Amino acid sequence: RNETFMIIRDSYANEFHRANGHLSMEEFLKKLNYPIEFSNLKVLEHNFLDLVKLDDMMAIQNYKFGILFCDKDQTTENEWLGNASGSDSFEKFLGIMGDKIELCGWPNYKAGLDVGETRASGKYSVYTTFLDHRIMFHVSTLLPQDLKNEQQVTKKRFIGNDIVVIIFKEEGAPIITKTRSQFNHIFIVVQEDP
């Protein structure tokens, strides 16, 4: 059986591809219509240790997750994004998730947040590490509030691009996860156990 196999790893996942016949890498990628510049590719010697090093380099080390606060009687994304602060329970939850860090001059993983003097992403965020992974949370109540914009575009720019969004809801708050983002895939709803 004459087949060509290829695993393509990008920042989201591994993709396994198979084609009939023996194809060069360039022929294979062209057949897949995969958008890649061949001049950017590097030839890797047939050495197992080189493959292990490459796999280690490609492993994702940094993660970003959105966190929204849903107060009682709030049912829309605009209401959740419009919260400038959360409850004591929400603050307790943030303390469990990680450490509240000052963004200005932050030296570690930034998850796209502005760590300069302008404070365009707010003054604080929540950050943690787990094993060798760095995790930054885009917390809706810590991102800058735009009083002139009901949709809170700045907040949505960050949280709307997170694959995972954690929604902290106050007891009795209904949750309907109708958000308008092509990137949000997983919604985790939590509330304090009374």
Contacts in CASP RR format, 6 or more apart in sequence:
PFRMAT RR
TARGET T0000
AUTHOR 0000-0000-0000
METHOD contacts of the structure
MODEL  1
RNETFMIIRDSYANEFHRANGHLSMEEFLKKLNYPIEFSNLKVLEHNFLD
LVKLDDMMAIQNYKFGILFCDKDQTTENEWLGNASGSDSFEKFLGIMGDK
IELCGWPNYKAGLDVGETRASGKYSVYTTFLDHRIMFHVSTLLPQDLKNE
QQVTKKRFIGNDIVVIIFKEEGAPIITKTRSQFNHIFIVVQEDP
2 20 0 8 1.000
2 21 0 8 1.000
2 22 0 8 1.000
3 18 0 8 1.000
3 19 0 8 1.000
3 20 0 8 1.000
3 21 0 8 1.000
4 18 0 8 1.000
4 19 0 8 1.000
4 20 0 8 1.000
4 21 0 8 1.000
4 22 0 8 1.000
4 23 0 8 1.000
4 28 0 8 1.000
5 16 0 8 1.000
5 17 0 8 1.000
5 18 0 8 1.000
6 16 0 8 1.000
6 17 0 8 1.000
6 18 0 8 1.000
6 25 0 8 1.000
6 28 0 8 1.000
6 29 0 8 1.000
7 14 0 8 1.000
7 15 0 8 1.000
7 16 0 8 1.000
7 17 0 8 1.000
8 14 0 8 1.000
8 15 0 8 1.000
8 17 0 8 1.000
8 34 0 8 1.000
9 15 0 8 1.000
9 58 0 8 1.000
11 60 0 8 1.000
17 28 0 8 1.000
17 32 0 8 1.000
19 28 0 8 1.000
19 31 0 8 1.000
19 32 0 8 1.000
23 31 0 8 1.000
25 41 0 8 1.000
26 38 0 8 1.000
29 36 0 8 1.000
29 38 0 8 1.000
44 50 0 8 1.000
44 51 0 8 1.000
44 54 0 8 1.000
60 133 0 8 1.000
61 132 0 8 1.000
61 133 0 8 1.000
61 134 0 8 1.000
62 109 0 8 1.000
62 111 0 8 1.000
62 133 0 8 1.000
62 134 0 8 1.000
62 135 0 8 1.000
62 136 0 8 1.000
63 133 0 8 1.000
63 134 0 8 1.000
63 135 0 8 1.000
63 136 0 8 1.000
64 111 0 8 1.000
64 112 0 8 1.000
64 135 0 8 1.000
64 136 0 8 1.000
64 137 0 8 1.000
64 138 0 8 1.000
64 162 0 8 1.000
65 135 0 8 1.000
65 136 0 8 1.000
65 137 0 8 1.000
65 138 0 8 1.000
65 162 0 8 1.000
65 164 0 8 1.000
65 165 0 8 1.000
65 166 0 8 1.000
66 137 0 8 1.000
66 138 0 8 1.000
66 139 0 8 1.000
66 140 0 8 1.000
66 158 0 8 1.000
66 159 0 8 1.000
66 162 0 8 1.000
66 164 0 8 1.000
66 165 0 8 1.000
66 166 0 8 1.000
67 94 0 8 1.000
67 97 0 8 1.000
67 126 0 8 1.000
67 137 0 8 1.000
67 138 0 8 1.000
67 139 0 8 1.000
67 140 0 8 1.000
67 159 0 8 1.000
67 165 0 8 1.000
67 166 0 8 1.000
67 167 0 8 1.000
67 168 0 8 1.000
68 80 0 8 1.000
68 81 0 8 1.000
68 140 0 8 1.000
68 159 0 8 1.000
68 165 0 8 1.000
68 166 0 8 1.000
68 167 0 8 1.000
68 168 0 8 1.000
69 80 0 8 1.000
69 83 0 8 1.000
69 86 0 8 1.000
69 87 0 8 1.000
69 90 0 8 1.000
69 140 0 8 1.000
69 141 0 8 1.000
69 168 0 8 1.000
70 79 0 8 1.000
70 80 0 8 1.000
70 167 0 8 1.000
70 168 0 8 1.000
70 169 0 8 1.000
70 170 0 8 1.000
70 173 0 8 1.000
70 175 0 8 1.000
71 79 0 8 1.000
71 83 0 8 1.000
71 86 0 8 1.000
71 87 0 8 1.000
71 170 0 8 1.000
71 173 0 8 1.000
72 170 0 8 1.000
72 171 0 8 1.000
72 172 0 8 1.000
72 173 0 8 1.000
73 173 0 8 1.000
74 80 0 8 1.000
74 83 0 8 1.000
74 173 0 8 1.000
75 174 0 8 1.000
75 176 0 8 1.000
77 178 0 8 1.000
77 179 0 8 1.000
77 180 0 8 1.000
78 150 0 8 1.000
78 151 0 8 1.000
78 152 0 8 1.000
80 140 0 8 1.000
80 167 0 8 1.000
81 140 0 8 1.000
81 151 0 8 1.000
81 152 0 8 1.000
81 155 0 8 1.000
81 156 0 8 1.000
81 159 0 8 1.000
82 140 0 8 1.000
82 145 0 8 1.000
82 150 0 8 1.000
82 152 0 8 1.000
82 155 0 8 1.000
83 140 0 8 1.000
83 141 0 8 1.000
84 141 0 8 1.000
84 145 0 8 1.000
85 141 0 8 1.000
86 141 0 8 1.000
87 170 0 8 1.000
89 168 0 8 1.000
89 170 0 8 1.000
89 192 0 8 1.000
90 141 0 8 1.000
90 168 0 8 1.000
90 170 0 8 1.000
92 192 0 8 1.000
93 168 0 8 1.000
93 190 0 8 1.000
93 192 0 8 1.000
94 100 0 8 1.000
94 126 0 8 1.000
94 137 0 8 1.000
94 139 0 8 1.000
95 126 0 8 1.000
97 126 0 8 1.000
97 128 0 8 1.000
97 137 0 8 1.000
97 166 0 8 1.000
98 126 0 8 1.000
98 127 0 8 1.000
98 128 0 8 1.000
98 137 0 8 1.000
99 126 0 8 1.000
99 127 0 8 1.000
99 128 0 8 1.000
100 124 0 8 1.000
100 125 0 8 1.000
100 126 0 8 1.000
101 124 0 8 1.000
101 125 0 8 1.000
101 126 0 8 1.000
101 127 0 8 1.000
102 123 0 8 1.000
102 124 0 8 1.000
103 113 0 8 1.000
103 114 0 8 1.000
103 115 0 8 1.000
103 116 0 8 1.000
103 119 0 8 1.000
103 121 0 8 1.000
103 122 0 8 1.000
103 123 0 8 1.000
103 124 0 8 1.000
103 125 0 8 1.000
104 115 0 8 1.000
104 116 0 8 1.000
104 117 0 8 1.000
104 119 0 8 1.000
104 123 0 8 1.000
105 115 0 8 1.000
105 116 0 8 1.000
106 113 0 8 1.000
106 115 0 8 1.000
106 125 0 8 1.000
106 127 0 8 1.000
108 127 0 8 1.000
108 134 0 8 1.000
109 127 0 8 1.000
109 134 0 8 1.000
109 135 0 8 1.000
109 136 0 8 1.000
110 136 0 8 1.000
111 125 0 8 1.000
111 136 0 8 1.000
111 138 0 8 1.000
111 158 0 8 1.000
112 121 0 8 1.000
112 158 0 8 1.000
113 121 0 8 1.000
113 122 0 8 1.000
113 125 0 8 1.000
113 136 0 8 1.000
113 138 0 8 1.000
113 158 0 8 1.000
114 120 0 8 1.000
114 121 0 8 1.000
114 122 0 8 1.000
115 121 0 8 1.000
119 144 0 8 1.000
120 144 0 8 1.000
120 154 0 8 1.000
121 143 0 8 1.000
121 144 0 8 1.000
121 154 0 8 1.000
121 158 0 8 1.000
122 142 0 8 1.000
122 143 0 8 1.000
122 144 0 8 1.000
123 142 0 8 1.000
124 142 0 8 1.000
125 136 0 8 1.000
125 137 0 8 1.000
125 138 0 8 1.000
125 139 0 8 1.000
125 142 0 8 1.000
126 136 0 8 1.000
126 137 0 8 1.000
126 139 0 8 1.000
126 142 0 8 1.000
127 134 0 8 1.000
127 135 0 8 1.000
127 136 0 8 1.000
127 137 0 8 1.000
128 135 0 8 1.000
128 137 0 8 1.000
129 135 0 8 1.000
137 166 0 8 1.000
138 155 0 8 1.000
138 158 0 8 1.000
138 159 0 8 1.000
138 162 0 8 1.000
140 152 0 8 1.000
140 155 0 8 1.000
140 159 0 8 1.000
143 154 0 8 1.000
143 155 0 8 1.000
143 158 0 8 1.000
143 159 0 8 1.000
144 154 0 8 1.000
144 155 0 8 1.000
145 152 0 8 1.000
146 152 0 8 1.000
146 153 0 8 1.000
146 154 0 8 1.000
146 155 0 8 1.000
156 181 0 8 1.000
159 165 0 8 1.000
159 184 0 8 1.000
160 179 0 8 1.000
160 181 0 8 1.000
160 183 0 8 1.000
160 184 0 8 1.000
161 181 0 8 1.000
161 183 0 8 1.000
162 183 0 8 1.000
162 184 0 8 1.000
163 183 0 8 1.000
163 184 0 8 1.000
163 185 0 8 1.000
163 186 0 8 1.000
164 184 0 8 1.000
164 185 0 8 1.000
164 186 0 8 1.000
164 187 0 8 1.000
164 188 0 8 1.000
165 179 0 8 1.000
165 184 0 8 1.000
165 186 0 8 1.000
165 187 0 8 1.000
165 188 0 8 1.000
166 187 0 8 1.000
166 188 0 8 1.000
166 189 0 8 1.000
166 190 0 8 1.000
167 175 0 8 1.000
167 177 0 8 1.000
167 187 0 8 1.000
167 188 0 8 1.000
167 189 0 8 1.000
167 190 0 8 1.000
168 190 0 8 1.000
168 191 0 8 1.000
169 175 0 8 1.000
169 189 0 8 1.000
169 190 0 8 1.000
169 191 0 8 1.000
170 191 0 8 1.000
171 191 0 8 1.000
171 192 0 8 1.000
171 194 0 8 1.000
173 191 0 8 1.000
175 189 0 8 1.000
177 187 0 8 1.000
177 189 0 8 1.000
179 187 0 8 1.000
END
